[in-house]
Each structure stands twice: as C-alpha cells, then as structure tokens.
Amino acid sequence: MASGFDFGYENQMNALLTPEQQAWLEAQAAAGNIPSVEEAVRAAVADVMEITEDDLAWAKSYVDAARSSSGSVTEGAAFIASLRERAARLRSE
C-alpha cells in the first residue's frame, strides 16, 4: 500500500479540508478528544448519511399530536427566559 497505512478498507479516498478544519481535527486527535482524524471523518460522514436518509416517519405521530394540541405556543426567547428565572429561584431556595 503506497500510504503505508492499512485501515482495513479496500477502497480509500482523499478528502480536501480547509487548513482550519485540518488543524482543528489534528488538535482534537492530539488532545485525545477523537480517536483519529480519519475516524472523526468517518463518523461525520456516517452521521450525515443517517440524517439525509432519515425520512422522519418516526416523528409523524409527535407532529400530529403537537398540531392537534390545544396547548399554548411560547416563543423560544420567552421560554429560555422562563427557564432561567426558574433556575434562579431554585438556586436561591
């Protein structure tokens, strides 16, 4: 094998990353946050494949239930503010 590496895959591919992406991945691998640059790229591709192939049929019942709910809708910022207020109250108790 020309590269000297054997990842157990018959077909291999080279991918071009930006210098920033490469530096970040190498730093993460050096810090032990990811097993290797190659494994991180394989995991990222697998995640994208799973996301793009998911037809979201599993979510239909949740969406239907939410649409038929008579509950109120809260804007995201207001909801976050209420969570922060509640957390502050709980901390002060």
PyMOL Python script that loads the backbone (N, CA, C, O; Angstrom):
from pymol import cmd

cmd.read_pdbstr("""\
ATOM      1  N   MET A   1       0.846  -1.172   0.000  1.00  0.00           N
ATOM      2  CA  MET A   1       0.000   0.000   0.000  1.00  0.00           C
ATOM      3  C   MET A   1       0.894   1.238   0.000  1.00  0.00           C
ATOM      4  O   MET A   1       1.839   1.307   0.785  1.00  0.00           O
ATOM      5  N   ALA A   2       0.620   2.201  -0.850  1.00  0.00           N
ATOM      6  CA  ALA A   2       1.503   3.348  -1.055  1.00  0.00           C
ATOM      7  C   ALA A   2       1.588   4.253   0.167  1.00  0.00           C
ATOM      8  O   ALA A   2       2.658   4.785   0.462  1.00  0.00           O
ATOM      9  N   SER A   3       0.468   4.438   0.890  1.00  0.00           N
ATOM     10  CA  SER A   3       0.479   5.365   2.023  1.00  0.00           C
ATOM     11  C   SER A   3       1.149   4.780   3.251  1.00  0.00           C
ATOM     12  O   SER A   3       1.552   5.523   4.146  1.00  0.00           O
ATOM     13  N   GLY A   4       1.274   3.479   3.310  1.00  0.00           N
ATOM     14  CA  GLY A   4       1.851   2.848   4.487  1.00  0.00           C
ATOM     15  C   GLY A   4       0.818   2.577   5.572  1.00  0.00           C
ATOM     16  O   GLY A   4       1.140   1.984   6.601  1.00  0.00           O
ATOM     17  N   PHE A   5      -0.409   3.004   5.350  1.00  0.00           N
ATOM     18  CA  PHE A   5      -1.473   2.797   6.321  1.00  0.00           C
ATOM     19  C   PHE A   5      -2.435   1.743   5.788  1.00  0.00           C
ATOM     20  O   PHE A   5      -2.737   1.709   4.595  1.00  0.00           O
ATOM     21  N   ASP A   6      -2.902   0.899   6.669  1.00  0.00           N
ATOM     22  CA  ASP A   6      -3.910  -0.076   6.293  1.00  0.00           C
ATOM     23  C   ASP A   6      -5.064   0.060   7.265  1.00  0.00           C
ATOM     24  O   ASP A   6      -4.988  -0.392   8.407  1.00  0.00           O
ATOM     25  N   PHE A   7      -6.136   0.687   6.800  1.00  0.00           N
ATOM     26  CA  PHE A   7      -7.304   0.904   7.644  1.00  0.00           C
ATOM     27  C   PHE A   7      -8.313  -0.227   7.514  1.00  0.00           C
ATOM     28  O   PHE A   7      -9.396  -0.162   8.097  1.00  0.00           O
ATOM     29  N   GLY A   8      -7.975  -1.249   6.764  1.00  0.00           N
ATOM     30  CA  GLY A   8      -8.889  -2.356   6.587  1.00  0.00           C
ATOM     31  C   GLY A   8      -9.932  -2.101   5.517  1.00  0.00           C
ATOM     32  O   GLY A   8     -10.897  -2.857   5.403  1.00  0.00           O
ATOM     33  N   TYR A   9      -9.760  -1.066   4.745  1.00  0.00           N
ATOM     34  CA  TYR A   9     -10.706  -0.743   3.684  1.00  0.00           C
ATOM     35  C   TYR A   9     -10.007  -0.929   2.349  1.00  0.00           C
ATOM     36  O   TYR A   9      -8.884  -0.465   2.153  1.00  0.00           O
ATOM     37  N   GLU A  10     -10.678  -1.610   1.438  1.00  0.00           N
ATOM     38  CA  GLU A  10     -10.083  -1.825   0.128  1.00  0.00           C
ATOM     39  C   GLU A  10     -10.070  -0.530  -0.682  1.00  0.00           C
ATOM     40  O   GLU A  10      -9.090  -0.229  -1.364  1.00  0.00           O
ATOM     41  N   ASN A  11     -11.143   0.224  -0.606  1.00  0.00           N
ATOM     42  CA  ASN A  11     -11.245   1.486  -1.331  1.00  0.00           C
ATOM     43  C   ASN A  11     -11.029   2.636  -0.355  1.00  0.00           C
ATOM     44  O   ASN A  11     -11.700   2.726   0.674  1.00  0.00           O
ATOM     45  N   GLN A  12     -10.107   3.495  -0.681  1.00  0.00           N
ATOM     46  CA  GLN A  12      -9.836   4.649   0.160  1.00  0.00           C
ATOM     47  C   GLN A  12     -10.031   5.909  -0.649  1.00  0.00           C
ATOM     48  O   GLN A  12     -10.033   5.872  -1.880  1.00  0.00           O
ATOM     49  N   MET A  13     -10.197   7.040   0.050  1.00  0.00           N
ATOM     50  CA  MET A  13     -10.449   8.301  -0.609  1.00  0.00           C
ATOM     51  C   MET A  13      -9.678   9.389   0.105  1.00  0.00           C
ATOM     52  O   MET A  13      -9.548   9.370   1.329  1.00  0.00           O
ATOM     53  N   ASN A  14      -9.178  10.318  -0.646  1.00  0.00           N
ATOM     54  CA  ASN A  14      -8.567  11.506  -0.062  1.00  0.00           C
ATOM     55  C   ASN A  14      -9.598  12.615  -0.083  1.00  0.00           C
ATOM     56  O   ASN A  14     -10.306  12.785  -1.075  1.00  0.00           O
ATOM     57  N   ALA A  15      -9.692  13.366   0.989  1.00  0.00           N
ATOM     58  CA  ALA A  15     -10.635  14.487   1.063  1.00  0.00           C
ATOM     59  C   ALA A  15      -9.844  15.746   1.389  1.00  0.00           C
ATOM     60  O   ALA A  15      -8.942  15.726   2.227  1.00  0.00           O
ATOM     61  N   LEU A  16     -10.187  16.825   0.728  1.00  0.00           N
ATOM     62  CA  LEU A  16      -9.527  18.099   0.986  1.00  0.00           C
ATOM     63  C   LEU A  16     -10.295  18.864   2.046  1.00  0.00           C
ATOM     64  O   LEU A  16     -11.494  19.108   1.910  1.00  0.00           O
ATOM     65  N   LEU A  17      -9.597  19.236   3.095  1.00  0.00           N
ATOM     66  CA  LEU A  17     -10.170  20.049   4.162  1.00  0.00           C
ATOM     67  C   LEU A  17      -9.537  21.427   4.108  1.00  0.00           C
ATOM     68  O   LEU A  17      -8.456  21.607   3.549  1.00  0.00           O
ATOM     69  N   THR A  18     -10.224  22.394   4.695  1.00  0.00           N
ATOM     70  CA  THR A  18      -9.595  23.704   4.809  1.00  0.00           C
ATOM     71  C   THR A  18      -8.454  23.580   5.814  1.00  0.00           C
ATOM     72  O   THR A  18      -8.464  22.670   6.642  1.00  0.00           O
ATOM     73  N   PRO A  19      -7.480  24.470   5.757  1.00  0.00           N
ATOM     74  CA  PRO A  19      -6.404  24.419   6.752  1.00  0.00           C
ATOM     75  C   PRO A  19      -6.942  24.501   8.187  1.00  0.00           C
ATOM     76  O   PRO A  19      -6.413  23.859   9.094  1.00  0.00           O
ATOM     77  N   GLU A  20      -7.990  25.290   8.377  1.00  0.00           N
ATOM     78  CA  GLU A  20      -8.574  25.421   9.721  1.00  0.00           C
ATOM     79  C   GLU A  20      -9.199  24.110  10.182  1.00  0.00           C
ATOM     80  O   GLU A  20      -9.035  23.711  11.335  1.00  0.00           O
ATOM     81  N   GLN A  21      -9.922  23.436   9.275  1.00  0.00           N
ATOM     82  CA  GLN A  21     -10.528  22.150   9.622  1.00  0.00           C
ATOM     83  C   GLN A  21      -9.461  21.112   9.945  1.00  0.00           C
ATOM     84  O   GLN A  21      -9.581  20.375  10.923  1.00  0.00           O
ATOM     85  N   GLN A  22      -8.428  21.057   9.131  1.00  0.00           N
ATOM     86  CA  GLN A  22      -7.354  20.089   9.358  1.00  0.00           C
ATOM     87  C   GLN A  22      -6.660  20.356  10.682  1.00  0.00           C
ATOM     88  O   GLN A  22      -6.405  19.429  11.451  1.00  0.00           O
ATOM     89  N   ALA A  23      -6.352  21.623  10.952  1.00  0.00           N
ATOM     90  CA  ALA A  23      -5.673  21.969  12.208  1.00  0.00           C
ATOM     91  C   ALA A  23      -6.541  21.615  13.403  1.00  0.00           C
ATOM     92  O   ALA A  23      -6.047  21.092  14.402  1.00  0.00           O
ATOM     93  N   TRP A  24      -7.839  21.900  13.304  1.00  0.00           N
ATOM     94  CA  TRP A  24      -8.741  21.602  14.416  1.00  0.00           C
ATOM     95  C   TRP A  24      -8.817  20.099  14.658  1.00  0.00           C
ATOM     96  O   TRP A  24      -8.719  19.647  15.799  1.00  0.00           O
ATOM     97  N   LEU A  25      -8.991  19.324  13.591  1.00  0.00           N
ATOM     98  CA  LEU A  25      -9.064  17.875  13.730  1.00  0.00           C
ATOM     99  C   LEU A  25      -7.777  17.302  14.307  1.00  0.00           C
ATOM    100  O   LEU A  25      -7.819  16.443  15.187  1.00  0.00           O
ATOM    101  N   GLU A  26      -6.636  17.772  13.819  1.00  0.00           N
ATOM    102  CA  GLU A  26      -5.357  17.284  14.336  1.00  0.00           C
ATOM    103  C   GLU A  26      -5.183  17.634  15.809  1.00  0.00           C
ATOM    104  O   GLU A  26      -4.676  16.828  16.589  1.00  0.00           O
ATOM    105  N   ALA A  27      -5.606  18.843  16.188  1.00  0.00           N
ATOM    106  CA  ALA A  27      -5.516  19.243  17.602  1.00  0.00           C
ATOM    107  C   ALA A  27      -6.425  18.388  18.470  1.00  0.00           C
ATOM    108  O   ALA A  27      -6.048  18.004  19.577  1.00  0.00           O
ATOM    109  N   GLN A  28      -7.640  18.082  17.967  1.00  0.00           N
ATOM    110  CA  GLN A  28      -8.566  17.235  18.724  1.00  0.00           C
ATOM    111  C   GLN A  28      -8.002  15.828  18.900  1.00  0.00           C
ATOM    112  O   GLN A  28      -8.123  15.233  19.971  1.00  0.00           O
ATOM    113  N   ALA A  29      -7.392  15.307  17.852  1.00  0.00           N
ATOM    114  CA  ALA A  29      -6.790  13.972  17.946  1.00  0.00           C
ATOM    115  C   ALA A  29      -5.611  13.983  18.912  1.00  0.00           C
ATOM    116  O   ALA A  29      -5.458  13.064  19.716  1.00  0.00           O
ATOM    117  N   ALA A  30      -4.780  15.017  18.837  1.00  0.00           N
ATOM    118  CA  ALA A  30      -3.617  15.110  19.727  1.00  0.00           C
ATOM    119  C   ALA A  30      -4.046  15.231  21.186  1.00  0.00           C
ATOM    120  O   ALA A  30      -3.363  14.740  22.085  1.00  0.00           O
ATOM    121  N   ALA A  31      -5.186  15.892  21.416  1.00  0.00           N
ATOM    122  CA  ALA A  31      -5.687  16.059  22.786  1.00  0.00           C
ATOM    123  C   ALA A  31      -6.429  14.827  23.285  1.00  0.00           C
ATOM    124  O   ALA A  31      -6.808  14.757  24.454  1.00  0.00           O
ATOM    125  N   GLY A  32      -6.637  13.855  22.398  1.00  0.00           N
ATOM    126  CA  GLY A  32      -7.339  12.640  22.790  1.00  0.00           C
ATOM    127  C   GLY A  32      -8.851  12.769  22.768  1.00  0.00           C
ATOM    128  O   GLY A  32      -9.551  11.893  23.276  1.00  0.00           O
ATOM    129  N   ASN A  33      -9.370  13.853  22.186  1.00  0.00           N
ATOM    130  CA  ASN A  33     -10.819  14.058  22.131  1.00  0.00           C
ATOM    131  C   ASN A  33     -11.483  13.225  21.042  1.00  0.00           C
ATOM    132  O   ASN A  33     -12.682  12.954  21.111  1.00  0.00           O
ATOM    133  N   ILE A  34     -10.722  12.823  20.052  1.00  0.00           N
ATOM    134  CA  ILE A  34     -11.201  11.934  18.992  1.00  0.00           C
ATOM    135  C   ILE A  34     -10.121  10.884  18.782  1.00  0.00           C
ATOM    136  O   ILE A  34      -8.942  11.158  19.004  1.00  0.00           O
ATOM    137  N   PRO A  35     -10.510   9.674  18.352  1.00  0.00           N
ATOM    138  CA  PRO A  35      -9.514   8.615  18.188  1.00  0.00           C
ATOM    139  C   PRO A  35      -8.467   8.950  17.132  1.00  0.00           C
ATOM    140  O   PRO A  35      -7.281   8.673  17.309  1.00  0.00           O
ATOM    141  N   SER A  36      -8.916   9.548  16.035  1.00  0.00           N
ATOM    142  CA  SER A  36      -8.014   9.920  14.948  1.00  0.00           C
ATOM    143  C   SER A  36      -8.771  10.835  14.002  1.00  0.00           C
ATOM    144  O   SER A  36      -9.999  10.905  14.042  1.00  0.00           O
ATOM    145  N   VAL A  37      -8.036  11.533  13.157  1.00  0.00           N
ATOM    146  CA  VAL A  37      -8.664  12.378  12.146  1.00  0.00           C
ATOM    147  C   VAL A  37      -9.529  11.521  11.237  1.00  0.00           C
ATOM    148  O   VAL A  37     -10.662  11.885  10.921  1.00  0.00           O
ATOM    149  N   GLU A  38      -8.991  10.379  10.818  1.00  0.00           N
ATOM    150  CA  GLU A  38      -9.717   9.501   9.910  1.00  0.00           C
ATOM    151  C   GLU A  38     -11.015   9.010  10.529  1.00  0.00           C
ATOM    152  O   GLU A  38     -12.053   8.993   9.867  1.00  0.00           O
ATOM    153  N   GLU A  39     -10.965   8.610  11.792  1.00  0.00           N
ATOM    154  CA  GLU A  39     -12.168   8.110  12.463  1.00  0.00           C
ATOM    155  C   GLU A  39     -13.194   9.225  12.621  1.00  0.00           C
ATOM    156  O   GLU A  39     -14.392   8.979  12.485  1.00  0.00           O
ATOM    157  N   ALA A  40     -12.751  10.437  12.903  1.00  0.00           N
ATOM    158  CA  ALA A  40     -13.675  11.563  13.018  1.00  0.00           C
ATOM    159  C   ALA A  40     -14.374  11.838  11.692  1.00  0.00           C
ATOM    160  O   ALA A  40     -15.574  12.113  11.668  1.00  0.00           O
ATOM    161  N   VAL A  41     -13.639  11.767  10.600  1.00  0.00           N
ATOM    162  CA  VAL A  41     -14.235  11.998   9.277  1.00  0.00           C
ATOM    163  C   VAL A  41     -15.223  10.883   8.957  1.00  0.00           C
ATOM    164  O   VAL A  41     -16.313  11.150   8.451  1.00  0.00           O
ATOM    165  N   ARG A  42     -14.852   9.626   9.249  1.00  0.00           N
ATOM    166  CA  ARG A  42     -15.779   8.512   9.011  1.00  0.00           C
ATOM    167  C   ARG A  42     -17.054   8.685   9.817  1.00  0.00           C
ATOM    168  O   ARG A  42     -18.147   8.452   9.301  1.00  0.00           O
ATOM    169  N   ALA A  43     -16.932   9.094  11.091  1.00  0.00           N
ATOM    170  CA  ALA A  43     -18.110   9.293  11.941  1.00  0.00           C
ATOM    171  C   ALA A  43     -18.974  10.443  11.417  1.00  0.00           C
ATOM    172  O   ALA A  43     -20.201  10.354  11.425  1.00  0.00           O
ATOM    173  N   ALA A  44     -18.333  11.519  10.964  1.00  0.00           N
ATOM    174  CA  ALA A  44     -19.084  12.653  10.431  1.00  0.00           C
ATOM    175  C   ALA A  44     -19.859  12.260   9.178  1.00  0.00           C
ATOM    176  O   ALA A  44     -21.020  12.636   9.020  1.00  0.00           O
ATOM    177  N   VAL A  45     -19.223  11.510   8.294  1.00  0.00           N
ATOM    178  CA  VAL A  45     -19.899  11.066   7.072  1.00  0.00           C
ATOM    179  C   VAL A  45     -21.054  10.133   7.433  1.00  0.00           C
ATOM    180  O   VAL A  45     -22.135  10.239   6.854  1.00  0.00           O
ATOM    181  N   ALA A  46     -20.841   9.230   8.371  1.00  0.00           N
ATOM    182  CA  ALA A  46     -21.913   8.320   8.790  1.00  0.00           C
ATOM    183  C   ALA A  46     -23.091   9.105   9.357  1.00  0.00           C
ATOM    184  O   ALA A  46     -24.245   8.771   9.085  1.00  0.00           O
ATOM    185  N   ASP A  47     -22.812  10.145  10.141  1.00  0.00           N
ATOM    186  CA  ASP A  47     -23.887  10.974  10.697  1.00  0.00           C
ATOM    187  C   ASP A  47     -24.662  11.685   9.600  1.00  0.00           C
ATOM    188  O   ASP A  47     -25.893  11.720   9.635  1.00  0.00           O
ATOM    189  N   VAL A  48     -23.958  12.251   8.628  1.00  0.00           N
ATOM    190  CA  VAL A  48     -24.631  12.939   7.523  1.00  0.00           C
ATOM    191  C   VAL A  48     -25.469  11.947   6.717  1.00  0.00           C
ATOM    192  O   VAL A  48     -26.583  12.266   6.304  1.00  0.00           O
ATOM    193  N   MET A  49     -24.940  10.759   6.497  1.00  0.00           N
ATOM    194  CA  MET A  49     -25.694   9.737   5.770  1.00  0.00           C
ATOM    195  C   MET A  49     -26.987   9.393   6.513  1.00  0.00           C
ATOM    196  O   MET A  49     -28.051   9.280   5.903  1.00  0.00           O
ATOM    197  N   GLU A  50     -26.886   9.229   7.818  1.00  0.00           N
ATOM    198  CA  GLU A  50     -28.060   8.876   8.616  1.00  0.00           C
ATOM    199  C   GLU A  50     -29.097   9.998   8.582  1.00  0.00           C
ATOM    200  O   GLU A  50     -30.294   9.743   8.451  1.00  0.00           O
ATOM    201  N   ILE A  51     -28.633  11.230   8.699  1.00  0.00           N
ATOM    202  CA  ILE A  51     -29.551  12.374   8.703  1.00  0.00           C
ATOM    203  C   ILE A  51     -30.257  12.515   7.364  1.00  0.00           C
ATOM    204  O   ILE A  51     -31.470  12.723   7.312  1.00  0.00           O
ATOM    205  N   THR A  52     -29.497  12.402   6.284  1.00  0.00           N
ATOM    206  CA  THR A  52     -30.084  12.626   4.958  1.00  0.00           C
ATOM    207  C   THR A  52     -30.956  11.461   4.503  1.00  0.00           C
ATOM    208  O   THR A  52     -31.829  11.645   3.655  1.00  0.00           O
ATOM    209  N   GLU A  53     -30.740  10.275   5.044  1.00  0.00           N
ATOM    210  CA  GLU A  53     -31.535   9.120   4.657  1.00  0.00           C
ATOM    211  C   GLU A  53     -32.768   8.931   5.538  1.00  0.00           C
ATOM    212  O   GLU A  53     -33.632   8.111   5.226  1.00  0.00           O
ATOM    213  N   ASP A  54     -32.855   9.681   6.631  1.00  0.00           N
ATOM    214  CA  ASP A  54     -33.982   9.555   7.556  1.00  0.00           C
ATOM    215  C   ASP A  54     -35.193  10.273   6.962  1.00  0.00           C
ATOM    216  O   ASP A  54     -35.130  11.473   6.695  1.00  0.00           O
ATOM    217  N   ASP A  55     -36.285   9.556   6.756  1.00  0.00           N
ATOM    218  CA  ASP A  55     -37.490  10.179   6.197  1.00  0.00           C
ATOM    219  C   ASP A  55     -38.353  10.822   7.280  1.00  0.00           C
ATOM    220  O   ASP A  55     -39.401  11.391   6.977  1.00  0.00           O
ATOM    221  N   LEU A  56     -37.934  10.739   8.510  1.00  0.00           N
ATOM    222  CA  LEU A  56     -38.608  11.334   9.663  1.00  0.00           C
ATOM    223  C   LEU A  56     -40.009  10.773   9.906  1.00  0.00           C
ATOM    224  O   LEU A  56     -40.816  11.397  10.595  1.00  0.00           O
ATOM    225  N   ALA A  57     -40.298   9.609   9.347  1.00  0.00           N
ATOM    226  CA  ALA A  57     -41.602   8.985   9.570  1.00  0.00           C
ATOM    227  C   ALA A  57     -41.835   8.743  11.062  1.00  0.00           C
ATOM    228  O   ALA A  57     -42.971   8.799  11.533  1.00  0.00           O
ATOM    229  N   TRP A  58     -40.767   8.476  11.797  1.00  0.00           N
ATOM    230  CA  TRP A  58     -40.887   8.231  13.232  1.00  0.00           C
ATOM    231  C   TRP A  58     -41.443   9.454  13.964  1.00  0.00           C
ATOM    232  O   TRP A  58     -42.008   9.313  15.049  1.00  0.00           O
ATOM    233  N   ALA A  59     -41.293  10.647  13.392  1.00  0.00           N
ATOM    234  CA  ALA A  59     -41.724  11.870  14.069  1.00  0.00           C
ATOM    235  C   ALA A  59     -43.172  12.238  13.772  1.00  0.00           C
ATOM    236  O   ALA A  59     -43.718  13.132  14.419  1.00  0.00           O
ATOM    237  N   LYS A  60     -43.806  11.574  12.811  1.00  0.00           N
ATOM    238  CA  LYS A  60     -45.152  11.951  12.383  1.00  0.00           C
ATOM    239  C   LYS A  60     -46.139  11.982  13.538  1.00  0.00           C
ATOM    240  O   LYS A  60     -46.909  12.935  13.659  1.00  0.00           O
ATOM    241  N   SER A  61     -46.136  10.974  14.381  1.00  0.00           N
ATOM    242  CA  SER A  61     -47.107  10.947  15.485  1.00  0.00           C
ATOM    243  C   SER A  61     -46.874  12.105  16.455  1.00  0.00           C
ATOM    244  O   SER A  61     -47.830  12.644  17.012  1.00  0.00           O
ATOM    245  N   TYR A  62     -45.616  12.491  16.661  1.00  0.00           N
ATOM    246  CA  TYR A  62     -45.317  13.622  17.536  1.00  0.00           C
ATOM    247  C   TYR A  62     -45.800  14.935  16.924  1.00  0.00           C
ATOM    248  O   TYR A  62     -46.365  15.780  17.618  1.00  0.00           O
ATOM    249  N   VAL A  63     -45.575  15.099  15.629  1.00  0.00           N
ATOM    250  CA  VAL A  63     -46.010  16.308  14.936  1.00  0.00           C
ATOM    251  C   VAL A  63     -47.528  16.395  14.943  1.00  0.00           C
ATOM    252  O   VAL A  63     -48.095  17.456  15.208  1.00  0.00           O
ATOM    253  N   ASP A  64     -48.182  15.282  14.652  1.00  0.00           N
ATOM    254  CA  ASP A  64     -49.649  15.268  14.647  1.00  0.00           C
ATOM    255  C   ASP A  64     -50.196  15.610  16.027  1.00  0.00           C
ATOM    256  O   ASP A  64     -51.155  16.373  16.145  1.00  0.00           O
ATOM    257  N   ALA A  65     -49.594  15.050  17.066  1.00  0.00           N
ATOM    258  CA  ALA A  65     -50.055  15.342  18.434  1.00  0.00           C
ATOM    259  C   ALA A  65     -49.849  16.811  18.773  1.00  0.00           C
ATOM    260  O   ALA A  65     -50.709  17.427  19.403  1.00  0.00           O
ATOM    261  N   ALA A  66     -48.733  17.372  18.367  1.00  0.00           N
ATOM    262  CA  ALA A  66     -48.465  18.780  18.650  1.00  0.00           C
ATOM    263  C   ALA A  66     -49.437  19.680  17.899  1.00  0.00           C
ATOM    264  O   ALA A  66     -49.907  20.678  18.445  1.00  0.00           O
ATOM    265  N   ARG A  67     -49.737  19.337  16.663  1.00  0.00           N
ATOM    266  CA  ARG A  67     -50.664  20.149  15.866  1.00  0.00           C
ATOM    267  C   ARG A  67     -52.077  20.099  16.426  1.00  0.00           C
ATOM    268  O   ARG A  67     -52.804  21.090  16.355  1.00  0.00           O
ATOM    269  N   SER A  68     -52.471  18.976  16.973  1.00  0.00           N
ATOM    270  CA  SER A  68     -53.829  18.856  17.493  1.00  0.00           C
ATOM    271  C   SER A  68     -53.938  19.319  18.936  1.00  0.00           C
ATOM    272  O   SER A  68     -55.040  19.392  19.479  1.00  0.00           O
ATOM    273  N   SER A  69     -52.833  19.626  19.555  1.00  0.00           N
ATOM    274  CA  SER A  69     -52.822  20.066  20.947  1.00  0.00           C
ATOM    275  C   SER A  69     -53.470  21.435  21.076  1.00  0.00           C
ATOM    276  O   SER A  69     -53.313  22.301  20.216  1.00  0.00           O
ATOM    277  N   SER A  70     -54.185  21.605  22.143  1.00  0.00           N
ATOM    278  CA  SER A  70     -54.781  22.920  22.405  1.00  0.00           C
ATOM    279  C   SER A  70     -53.871  23.743  23.310  1.00  0.00           C
ATOM    280  O   SER A  70     -54.263  24.802  23.800  1.00  0.00           O
ATOM    281  N   GLY A  71     -52.675  23.258  23.524  1.00  0.00           N
ATOM    282  CA  GLY A  71     -51.719  23.964  24.381  1.00  0.00           C
ATOM    283  C   GLY A  71     -51.257  25.262  23.761  1.00  0.00           C
ATOM    284  O   GLY A  71     -51.451  25.503  22.570  1.00  0.00           O
ATOM    285  N   SER A  72     -50.652  26.084  24.573  1.00  0.00           N
ATOM    286  CA  SER A  72     -50.187  27.375  24.083  1.00  0.00           C
ATOM    287  C   SER A  72     -48.795  27.237  23.486  1.00  0.00           C
ATOM    288  O   SER A  72     -48.058  26.302  23.796  1.00  0.00           O
ATOM    289  N   VAL A  73     -48.455  28.173  22.635  1.00  0.00           N
ATOM    290  CA  VAL A  73     -47.147  28.217  22.000  1.00  0.00           C
ATOM    291  C   VAL A  73     -46.361  29.350  22.643  1.00  0.00           C
ATOM    292  O   VAL A  73     -46.868  30.461  22.798  1.00  0.00           O
ATOM    293  N   THR A  74     -45.128  29.060  23.015  1.00  0.00           N
ATOM    294  CA  THR A  74     -44.267  30.073  23.625  1.00  0.00           C
ATOM    295  C   THR A  74     -43.088  30.328  22.708  1.00  0.00           C
ATOM    296  O   THR A  74     -42.459  29.392  22.215  1.00  0.00           O
ATOM    297  N   GLU A  75     -42.792  31.594  22.484  1.00  0.00           N
ATOM    298  CA  GLU A  75     -41.639  31.945  21.665  1.00  0.00           C
ATOM    299  C   GLU A  75     -40.377  31.457  22.367  1.00  0.00           C
ATOM    300  O   GLU A  75     -40.307  31.449  23.596  1.00  0.00           O
ATOM    301  N   GLY A  76     -39.386  31.053  21.587  1.00  0.00           N
ATOM    302  CA  GLY A  76     -38.158  30.473  22.127  1.00  0.00           C
ATOM    303  C   GLY A  76     -37.470  31.343  23.164  1.00  0.00           C
ATOM    304  O   GLY A  76     -37.093  30.852  24.227  1.00  0.00           O
ATOM    305  N   ALA A  77     -37.300  32.636  22.871  1.00  0.00           N
ATOM    306  CA  ALA A  77     -36.608  33.538  23.808  1.00  0.00           C
ATOM    307  C   ALA A  77     -37.373  33.652  25.122  1.00  0.00           C
ATOM    308  O   ALA A  77     -36.766  33.681  26.192  1.00  0.00           O
ATOM    309  N   ALA A  78     -38.702  33.718  25.047  1.00  0.00           N
ATOM    310  CA  ALA A  78     -39.513  33.810  26.266  1.00  0.00           C
ATOM    311  C   ALA A  78     -39.404  32.524  27.079  1.00  0.00           C
ATOM    312  O   ALA A  78     -39.355  32.561  28.308  1.00  0.00           O
ATOM    313  N   PHE A  79     -39.367  31.388  26.388  1.00  0.00           N
ATOM    314  CA  PHE A  79     -39.241  30.103  27.070  1.00  0.00           C
ATOM    315  C   PHE A  79     -37.897  30.003  27.793  1.00  0.00           C
ATOM    316  O   PHE A  79     -37.841  29.570  28.944  1.00  0.00           O
ATOM    317  N   ILE A  80     -36.827  30.400  27.126  1.00  0.00           N
ATOM    318  CA  ILE A  80     -35.493  30.373  27.738  1.00  0.00           C
ATOM    319  C   ILE A  80     -35.457  31.303  28.951  1.00  0.00           C
ATOM    320  O   ILE A  80     -34.895  30.951  29.988  1.00  0.00           O
ATOM    321  N   ALA A  81     -36.049  32.472  28.824  1.00  0.00           N
ATOM    322  CA  ALA A  81     -36.089  33.414  29.947  1.00  0.00           C
ATOM    323  C   ALA A  81     -36.828  32.801  31.132  1.00  0.00           C
ATOM    324  O   ALA A  81     -36.397  32.955  32.275  1.00  0.00           O
ATOM    325  N   SER A  82     -37.937  32.108  30.872  1.00  0.00           N
ATOM    326  CA  SER A  82     -38.679  31.485  31.974  1.00  0.00           C
ATOM    327  C   SER A  82     -37.871  30.366  32.619  1.00  0.00           C
ATOM    328  O   SER A  82     -37.928  30.180  33.835  1.00  0.00           O
ATOM    329  N   LEU A  83     -37.120  29.620  31.812  1.00  0.00           N
ATOM    330  CA  LEU A  83     -36.256  28.581  32.388  1.00  0.00           C
ATOM    331  C   LEU A  83     -35.171  29.192  33.268  1.00  0.00           C
ATOM    332  O   LEU A  83     -34.873  28.674  34.344  1.00  0.00           O
ATOM    333  N   ARG A  84     -34.587  30.289  32.814  1.00  0.00           N
ATOM    334  CA  ARG A  84     -33.548  30.949  33.617  1.00  0.00           C
ATOM    335  C   ARG A  84     -34.115  31.487  34.923  1.00  0.00           C
ATOM    336  O   ARG A  84     -33.474  31.383  35.968  1.00  0.00           O
ATOM    337  N   GLU A  85     -35.319  32.063  34.869  1.00  0.00           N
ATOM    338  CA  GLU A  85     -35.956  32.562  36.094  1.00  0.00           C
ATOM    339  C   GLU A  85     -36.223  31.422  37.068  1.00  0.00           C
ATOM    340  O   GLU A  85     -35.982  31.551  38.268  1.00  0.00           O
ATOM    341  N   ARG A  86     -36.718  30.315  36.548  1.00  0.00           N
ATOM    342  CA  ARG A  86     -36.995  29.164  37.414  1.00  0.00           C
ATOM    343  C   ARG A  86     -35.706  28.621  38.022  1.00  0.00           C
ATOM    344  O   ARG A  86     -35.670  28.285  39.206  1.00  0.00           O
ATOM    345  N   ALA A  87     -34.656  28.533  37.225  1.00  0.00           N
ATOM    346  CA  ALA A  87     -33.367  28.049  37.731  1.00  0.00           C
ATOM    347  C   ALA A  87     -32.841  28.966  38.814  1.00  0.00           C
ATOM    348  O   ALA A  87     -32.306  28.492  39.817  1.00  0.00           O
ATOM    349  N   ALA A  88     -32.982  30.268  38.633  1.00  0.00           N
ATOM    350  CA  ALA A  88     -32.535  31.234  39.644  1.00  0.00           C
ATOM    351  C   ALA A  88     -33.324  31.062  40.939  1.00  0.00           C
ATOM    352  O   ALA A  88     -32.753  31.106  42.029  1.00  0.00           O
ATOM    353  N   ARG A  89     -34.649  30.866  40.818  1.00  0.00           N
ATOM    354  CA  ARG A  89     -35.471  30.633  42.014  1.00  0.00           C
ATOM    355  C   ARG A  89     -35.042  29.375  42.742  1.00  0.00           C
ATOM    356  O   ARG A  89     -34.934  29.365  43.969  1.00  0.00           O
ATOM    357  N   LEU A  90     -34.800  28.318  41.988  1.00  0.00           N
ATOM    358  CA  LEU A  90     -34.394  27.049  42.608  1.00  0.00           C
ATOM    359  C   LEU A  90     -33.038  27.174  43.294  1.00  0.00           C
ATOM    360  O   LEU A  90     -32.820  26.594  44.357  1.00  0.00           O
ATOM    361  N   ARG A  91     -32.127  27.931  42.685  1.00  0.00           N
ATOM    362  CA  ARG A  91     -30.806  28.124  43.303  1.00  0.00           C
ATOM    363  C   ARG A  91     -30.894  28.914  44.601  1.00  0.00           C
ATOM    364  O   ARG A  91     -30.105  28.701  45.522  1.00  0.00           O
ATOM    365  N   SER A  92     -31.861  29.829  44.669  1.00  0.00           N
ATOM    366  CA  SER A  92     -31.953  30.684  45.855  1.00  0.00           C
ATOM    367  C   SER A  92     -32.701  29.999  47.003  1.00  0.00           C
ATOM    368  O   SER A  92     -32.691  30.496  48.129  1.00  0.00           O
ATOM    369  N   GLU A  93     -33.338  28.884  46.732  1.00  0.00           N
ATOM    370  CA  GLU A  93     -34.071  28.173  47.806  1.00  0.00           C
ATOM    371  C   GLU A  93     -33.146  27.414  48.706  1.00  0.00           C
ATOM    372  O   GLU A  93     -33.597  26.768  49.652  1.00  0.00           O
TER     373      GLU A  93
END
""", "prot")
cmd.dss("prot")
cmd.show_as("cartoon", "prot")
cmd.util.cbc("prot")
cmd.orient("prot")
